């Protein structure tokens, strides 16, 4: 679809409530994604709908790739965390840019391969890989399987021997480092289900090195998600490099250090950029003579997307004012699950004084909200709102609860857009 009137960059931007660090911006009082009015997309495709900026996705991926290449050289590998947003079109864009993939299931492995991502740039993470998924990864010839328990290491060995394939394995270590984030997305402490403590990692690496069908290739950690302080990343990488050096002294030479992912974005406050993160950890890794692997997800696609939703009704309830939208927790569960904040803007600028409202969805749960006690200009039935920074863990965590249909997804490139996932129909519920 083509927008006939190209964006006139000379039009004045509305200074009030203009978003920053996002491809969504006001022009002459209307919210645009790149050169396309958001209202045009909503009219053509309906709501709720996820809208992504192609140029933003690609530029953020290239920032990682360019900084890593500068800091480490060809020994650097950027593995996009597919769980953040697994739309095949986005995966293809990232493959074209040069990224690999971090997958956590057979389904994500299938999507990464379908997108044409080089198997040698794919790393398989996760605590509960089934034998069939392990076999799929080995047959595909991926870079490594990261194991998180002794039983899993044994399962990999069994599948490798059955297939007569030597399995490259990394061990995910739990460094017991606390990162300031929501407890549901903190993963680096010994009380979490992820990884193994140092002593068990050493035993697993020794076991892998002595097995004829296993080849230890790396050490990995992932301390959490939406982390905006770089210091915990540095601590974790130093921990891994020291451990890798100790293994080298035993004759077990590892190829790379995987620093994981988890870099946060500026939902409601400042956050480091990709270049700052890479420059903080790369010297530590390269000084040890290891390759660097990182697994960014949110920091590539999070700010590239927005969820457009229409106001269905407004309602007064005691002292509360509710704005009821056609998007809810089945479309974007982060506010419900993590009490997460997303900037929310009217698609058309409204200069009237703001009021405090709860922006809620149609789901039969009291926890179904997009924002609580949020200042918003008065809106009416039929008005459009844009929930920003919704490119990561939005559609990926959507559901059919309450018989709801998953929304459409749209990709914007310049002054044109296309549907990259059709809205579900009722038949999908069968």
C-alpha positions in Angstrom: 0.0 0.0 0.0 1.3 3.5 -0.9 0.7 6.7 0.9 -0.1 9.2 -1.8 1.0 12.4 0.0 4.7 12.0 1.0 5.7 13.4 4.3 6.6 17.0 4.1 9.6 17.3 6.5 9.1 21.1 6.6 5.8 20.7 8.6 6.2 21.9 12.2 6.4 19.2 14.8 4.1 19.4 17.8 6.3 20.0 20.8 3.9 18.7 23.4 4.2 15.0 24.2 6.4 14.4 21.1 8.1 11.0 21.6 11.8 10.6 21.5 14.2 7.8 20.5 11.5 6.2 18.4 10.4 6.2 14.7 7.0 7.4 15.8 6.8 11.2 15.7 4.2 14.0 15.3 3.9 15.9 12.1 1.3 18.7 11.8 -0.5 17.2 14.8 -0.7 13.6 13.5 1.4 10.7 14.6 3.5 9.1 11.9 5.7 6.0 11.6 8.4 7.0 9.2 6.4 8.6 6.3 3.1 7.0 7.0 0.3 8.4 9.3 -0.7 5.9 12.0 -4.3 6.7 11.3 -3.9 5.6 7.7 -2.7 2.2 8.8 -5.5 1.8 11.4 -8.1 2.7 8.8 -6.7 0.2 6.2 -5.9 -2.7 8.6 -8.1 -2.1 11.6 -7.2 -2.2 15.3 -5.5 -3.5 17.4 -2.5 -3.6 15.1 1.3 -3.7 15.7 3.2 -1.3 13.5 7.0 -1.6 13.0 9.6 0.7 11.4 11.8 -1.2 9.0 14.6 1.4 9.0 14.6 1.5 12.9 15.0 -2.3 13.2 17.8 -2.4 10.7 19.7 0.6 12.0 19.6 -0.7 15.6 20.9 -4.1 14.4 23.7 -2.5 12.4 24.7 -0.5 15.5 25.4 -3.8 17.2 27.1 -5.3 14.3 29.3 -2.3 13.5 30.3 -1.7 17.1 31.1 -5.4 17.7 33.1 -5.7 14.5 35.1 -2.6 15.6 35.7 -3.8 19.1 36.3 -7.5 18.5 36.6 -8.1 14.8 35.3 -11.2 13.0 35.2 -13.1 16.3 32.1 -11.2 17.3 28.6 -12.7 16.8 25.3 -10.9 17.3 22.6 -13.5 17.9 19.2 -11.8 17.9 16.9 -13.2 20.7 14.1 -14.6 18.6 11.8 -14.7 21.6 11.5 -10.9 21.6 9.7 -10.8 18.3 9.6 -13.8 16.0 7.8 -12.3 13.0 9.4 -14.0 9.9 9.7 -10.7 8.1 11.7 -9.2 11.0 13.9 -12.2 11.1 14.6 -11.9 7.4 15.5 -8.2 7.8 17.9 -9.1 10.6 19.5 -12.0 8.6 20.0 -9.5 5.7 21.7 -7.1 8.1 24.0 -9.9 9.3 22.8 -11.1 12.6 22.5 -14.7 13.8 19.8 -16.0 16.2 19.4 -17.1 19.8 16.6 -19.6 19.9 14.9 -21.2 22.9 12.7 -23.9 21.3 12.4 -26.1 18.2 9.8 -23.7 16.9 12.2 -20.7 17.1 14.9 -22.8 15.5 12.4 -23.5 12.7 11.6 -19.8 12.3 15.3 -18.8 12.2 16.1 -21.4 9.6 13.0 -20.5 7.6 14.3 -16.8 7.6 17.5 -18.1 6.1 19.8 -17.4 9.1 23.1 -19.3 8.8 22.9 -22.3 11.2 26.5 -21.6 12.3 25.2 -18.2 13.6 22.4 -19.9 15.7 22.8 -20.7 19.4 20.1 -22.8 21.2 19.4 -21.7 24.8 16.8 -22.7 27.4 16.4 -25.0 30.4 14.0 -27.6 29.0 15.1 -28.7 25.5 13.5 -32.0 24.5 15.4 -34.8 22.7 13.6 -34.1 19.4 14.6 -30.4 19.6 18.2 -31.3 20.4 18.2 -33.6 17.4 16.8 -30.9 15.1 19.5 -28.5 16.2 22.3 -31.1 15.7 21.0 -32.0 12.2 20.8 -28.4 11.3 24.5 -27.9 12.3 24.0 -24.9 14.6 26.9 -23.1 16.3 26.2 -24.5 19.7 23.7 -25.9 22.2 23.9 -24.1 25.6 23.2 -26.6 28.3 21.9 -25.7 31.7 22.0 -28.9 33.7 23.9 -32.2 33.9 20.8 -34.1 32.8 20.6 -31.9 29.7 24.2 -32.4 28.9 23.6 -36.2 29.0 20.6 -35.8 26.7 22.7 -33.9 24.2 25.3 -36.6 24.3 22.7 -39.3 23.8 21.3 -37.6 20.7 24.7 -36.8 19.3 25.8 -40.4 19.6 22.5 -41.7 18.1 23.0 -39.4 15.1 26.8 -39.9 15.0 27.3 -36.1 15.2 29.7 -34.3 17.5 27.7 -31.8 19.4 29.2 -28.3 20.1 28.1 -27.3 23.6 28.4 -24.3 25.8 27.5 -24.2 29.5 25.3 -21.5 30.9 26.7 -20.4 34.2 24.7 -18.7 36.9 27.1 -16.1 38.3 24.9 -15.1 41.2 25.0 -11.4 40.1 22.0 -9.3 41.0 20.6 -6.9 38.3 18.1 -4.2 39.1 15.0 -5.3 37.2 11.6 -6.8 37.8 12.0 -10.1 39.7 10.1 -12.0 37.0 12.9 -11.1 34.5 15.9 -11.4 36.8 17.8 -14.6 35.9 21.3 -14.4 37.3 21.0 -15.5 41.0 21.4 -19.0 42.4 17.7 -19.1 43.4 16.7 -18.9 39.7 16.0 -21.9 37.4 18.6 -20.8 34.9 22.2 -22.0 34.5 24.4 -23.8 37.0 26.8 -22.5 39.7 30.5 -22.3 38.9 31.6 -25.6 40.4 29.0 -27.6 38.5 29.9 -25.7 35.3 33.5 -26.8 35.7 32.4 -30.4 36.2 30.2 -30.3 33.1 32.9 -28.8 30.9 35.3 -31.6 32.0 32.7 -34.2 31.3 32.0 -32.7 27.8 35.7 -32.6 27.0 36.1 -36.3 27.8 33.1 -37.4 25.8 33.7 -38.6 22.2 30.5 -36.9 21.0 30.7 -33.6 22.8 32.9 -30.6 22.1 32.9 -27.7 24.7 33.0 -24.4 22.8 31.8 -21.6 25.1 30.7 -20.2 28.4 27.5 -18.2 28.7 25.4 -16.2 31.2 22.2 -14.2 31.1 21.5 -12.2 34.2 18.1 -10.8 33.4 16.1 -8.5 31.1 15.4 -4.8 30.9 18.7 -4.0 32.6 19.8 -0.3 32.4 23.0 -0.5 34.5 26.1 -1.7 32.6 28.1 -2.7 35.7 26.4 -6.1 36.2 27.2 -7.0 32.6 30.8 -6.2 33.2 30.8 -8.3 36.4 29.3 -11.3 34.6 31.8 -11.1 31.7 34.8 -10.9 34.0 33.4 -13.9 35.9 33.1 -15.9 32.6 36.6 -14.9 31.3 38.2 -15.9 34.6 36.5 -19.3 34.5 37.4 -19.8 30.8 41.1 -19.0 31.6 41.0 -21.6 34.4 39.6 -24.2 32.0 42.3 -23.3 29.5 44.9 -24.1 32.1 43.4 -27.6 32.3 43.6 -28.0 28.6 40.0 -27.2 27.7 40.2 -24.3 25.3 36.9 -22.5 24.7 36.1 -20.5 21.6 33.9 -17.7 22.9 32.2 -15.9 25.8 28.5 -15.4 25.5 27.5 -12.3 27.5 23.8 -13.0 26.9 21.3 -10.2 26.4 19.0 -8.2 28.6 20.0 -4.6 27.7 17.1 -2.4 28.7 15.4 0.4 26.7 14.0 3.8 27.8 10.3 2.9 28.5 10.2 5.5 31.3 13.8 6.6 31.9 17.2 6.7 30.4 18.9 3.5 29.1 22.4 2.8 27.6 22.6 2.3 23.9 24.0 -0.8 22.1 27.4 0.7 21.4 27.9 1.6 25.1 27.0 -2.0 26.1 29.4 -3.6 23.6 32.2 -1.2 24.4 31.8 -2.0 28.1 32.2 -5.8 27.7 34.1 -6.3 24.5 37.6 -5.3 25.8 37.3 -7.8 28.7 36.5 -10.6 26.3 39.0 -9.7 23.6 41.8 -9.3 26.2 41.3 -13.0 27.1 41.6 -14.0 23.5 38.0 -15.2 23.2 35.3 -14.5 20.6 32.3 -12.5 21.8 28.7 -13.5 21.5 25.8 -11.3 22.6 22.0 -12.0 22.4 20.1 -8.7 22.1 16.4 -8.8 21.5 14.4 -5.9 23.1 17.2 -3.4 22.4 16.9 -4.1 18.7 13.1 -4.2 18.2 11.5 -2.7 21.3 11.5 0.9 20.2 10.8 0.0 16.6 7.2 -1.0 17.2 3.9 0.4 18.5 0.5 -1.0 19.2 -2.3 1.0 17.7 -5.7 0.7 19.5 -9.0 2.4 19.3 -11.1 3.8 22.1 -14.3 1.7 22.4 -15.9 3.5 25.4 -15.1 5.8 28.2 -16.6 5.3 31.7 -16.8 7.0 35.1 -16.7 4.7 38.1 -16.7 6.5 41.4 -13.7 8.8 41.3 -12.1 6.7 38.5 -12.2 7.5 34.8 -11.6 4.6 32.5 -10.7 4.7 28.8 -11.7 1.3 27.4 -9.7 0.3 24.3 -10.0 -2.6 21.8 -6.5 -3.8 22.9 -5.9 -5.5 26.2 -3.7 -7.9 28.0 -4.2 -10.5 25.3 -2.4 -8.2 22.9 0.2 -6.6 25.2 0.6 -8.4 28.6 3.7 -6.6 29.8 1.7 -4.0 31.9 -0.3 -6.8 33.6 2.6 -9.2 34.0 5.4 -6.9 35.0 3.6 -3.7 35.9 5.6 -2.4 32.9 5.3 1.2 31.7 4.8 2.0 28.0 4.4 5.6 26.7 0.9 6.1 25.3 0.0 8.9 23.0 -3.1 10.0 21.1 -2.7 9.5 17.4 -4.1 13.0 16.8 -2.8 15.8 19.0 -5.2 17.1 21.6 -4.2 20.3 23.3 -6.9 20.1 26.0 -5.7 19.7 29.6 -4.8 16.2 30.5 -6.9 14.1 33.0 -5.9 11.1 35.0 -7.3 7.8 33.6 -6.9 4.1 33.6 -6.5 2.8 30.1 -8.0 -0.7 30.1 -8.8 -3.4 27.7 -11.9 -5.6 27.1 -10.7 -8.7 28.9 -12.6 -10.2 31.8 -9.8 -9.6 34.3 -9.3 -6.7 36.7 -5.6 -6.9 35.8 -6.4 -6.1 32.2 -4.9 -2.7 31.7 -2.4 -0.9 29.5 -1.8 2.0 32.0 -3.1 3.1 35.4 -3.3 6.6 36.7 -2.0 8.0 33.5 -2.2 11.6 32.4 -3.9 11.7 29.0 -5.7 14.4 27.0 -9.5 13.8 26.9 -10.4 11.2 24.3 -13.7 10.1 22.8 -15.1 6.9 21.4 -13.4 6.1 18.1 -10.1 8.0 18.9 -6.8 6.2 18.3 -4.0 5.7 20.8 -0.5 4.5 20.2 1.3 2.3 22.8 4.9 3.0 22.1 8.0 0.8 22.7 5.9 -2.3 22.0 8.1 -4.0 19.4 9.5 -6.6 21.9 7.4 -9.1 23.9 4.2 -7.6 22.5 2.8 -9.9 19.7 5.3 -12.6 20.9 3.4 -12.9 24.2 -0.1 -12.4 22.8 -2.9 -15.0 23.4 -6.4 -16.1 22.5 -7.7 -15.8 26.0 -11.4 -14.8 26.1 -11.6 -16.0 22.5 -9.7 -12.9 21.4 -8.0 -12.9 18.0 -4.4 -12.0 17.7 -3.8 -8.7 16.0 -2.3 -7.9 12.6 1.3 -6.8 12.2 2.4 -4.1 9.7 5.9 -3.1 8.5 6.5 0.5 7.4 9.2 1.3 4.9 9.5 5.0 4.1 6.1 6.2 2.9 4.6 2.7 2.3 3.5 -0.2 4.4 2.5 -3.8 4.1 0.8 -6.4 6.3 3.4 -8.9 7.5 0.9 -11.0 9.6 -2.8 -11.1 8.9 -5.2 -10.6 11.8 -6.5 -14.0 13.0 -10.1 -15.0 12.0 -12.5 -16.9 14.2 -11.5 -20.1 12.3 -8.2 -19.9 14.0 -9.9 -20.6 17.3 -10.9 -24.0 16.1 
